[in-house]
Amino acid sequence: MSSFSRRSFALGALASTTLAACGNGIGGPGAATIDARVDSTLNFMYNTYPGTRDLANRAAGMLVMPLITEAGLGIGGGFGRGALRVGPSTVDYYSATSGSAGLQIGAQQFSSVLFFMTDEALLEFRRGPGWAAGADIEYAVSDQGDSLRAETTTSLAPVIAVNFAQTGLRLGATLEGIKYTRIIP
C-alpha cells in the first residue's frame, strides 16, 4: 500500500517546477531562434518603455534575456538563454542560471536586459568564464505601465538591469543569485 503524503507531493512539485524551468519556452538552442526572440523582446521593451531607447543608445552593450523562468518551494532555481548585443550585432550567446533559498513558493517568468554602460563593464563581463550579478548592478524599476524610473545613482552605474513583462507569482523572502555563462547555441 502506498501512501501519498504532503511531503512527497511537495518534493514532486518542486522537482517538476525545477525541470520545467529548464525548458523555458525559448525553443531550440539555435542561434537564429535566440536572435529572433531577442529582436522581439527589444521591440516590446522599446514600445512599452520608451526611455530604454536612450539607455540602449548610451550603452556599450546589452545582454538580452528574452525569457527567464524561475520556480521555488523552499529552494528554487531559474534558467534562460539570450544574446549579447554590441550595437545592432549579436557577439555572443549566454545562459542565465539562478538559485535561491529561503521562504518562497511559486513560479514566474520575465524578460531581462542588462545595459553595460561603460566599456570597462562590458569588457569585464566578456572576459570572465561566468559572471554573477552582484553589488555593482543597479535595477531600474517600472512604477507605472508606461514609464521606467531610474534614480540619479542608477544612471551612473556601470551595469543597469531592466526586468519587465513579469507573469506568474513568486512569494517569499530569499537569498538568491544569478550567473551568466557564455554558450554555443
C-alpha positions, 0 to 999 in steps of 0.5 A, spaced: 500 500 500 502 506 498 501 512 501 501 519 498 503 524 503 504 532 503 511 531 503 512 527 497 507 531 493 511 537 495 518 534 493 514 532 486 512 539 485 518 542 486 522 537 482 517 538 476 517 546 477 525 545 477 525 541 470 520 545 467 524 551 468 529 548 464 525 548 458 523 555 458 519 556 452 525 559 448 525 553 443 531 550 440 538 552 442 539 555 435 542 561 434 537 564 429 531 562 434 535 566 440 536 572 435 529 572 433 526 572 440 531 577 442 529 582 436 522 581 439 523 582 446 527 589 444 521 591 440 516 590 446 521 593 451 522 599 446 514 600 445 512 599 452 518 603 455 520 608 451 526 611 455 530 604 454 531 607 447 536 612 450 539 607 455 540 602 449 543 608 445 548 610 451 550 603 452 556 599 450 552 593 450 546 589 452 545 582 454 538 580 452 534 575 456 528 574 452 525 569 457 527 567 464 523 562 468 524 561 475 520 556 480 521 555 488 518 551 494 523 552 499 529 552 494 528 554 487 532 555 481 531 559 474 534 558 467 534 562 460 538 563 454 539 570 450 544 574 446 549 579 447 548 585 443 554 590 441 550 595 437 545 592 432 550 585 432 549 579 436 557 577 439 555 572 443 550 567 446 549 566 454 545 562 459 542 565 465 542 560 471 539 562 478 538 559 485 535 561 491 533 559 498 529 561 503 521 562 504 518 562 497 513 558 493 511 559 486 513 560 479 514 566 474 517 568 468 520 575 465 524 578 460 531 581 462 536 586 459 542 588 462 545 595 459 553 595 460 554 602 460 561 603 460 566 599 456 570 597 462 563 593 464 562 590 458 569 588 457 569 585 464 563 581 463 566 578 456 572 576 459 570 572 465 568 564 464 561 566 468 559 572 471 554 573 477 550 579 478 552 582 484 553 589 488 555 593 482 548 592 478 543 597 479 535 595 477 531 600 474 524 599 476 517 600 472 512 604 477 507 605 472 505 601 465 508 606 461 514 609 464 521 606 467 524 610 473 531 610 474 534 614 480 540 619 479 545 613 482 542 608 477 544 612 471 551 612 473 552 605 474 556 601 470 551 595 469 543 597 469 538 591 469 531 592 466 526 586 468 519 587 465 513 583 462 513 579 469 507 573 469 506 568 474 507 569 482 513 568 486 512 569 494 517 569 499 523 572 502 530 569 499 537 569 498 538 568 491 543 569 485 544 569 478 550 567 473 551 568 466 555 563 462 557 564 455 554 558 450 554 555 443 547 555 441 
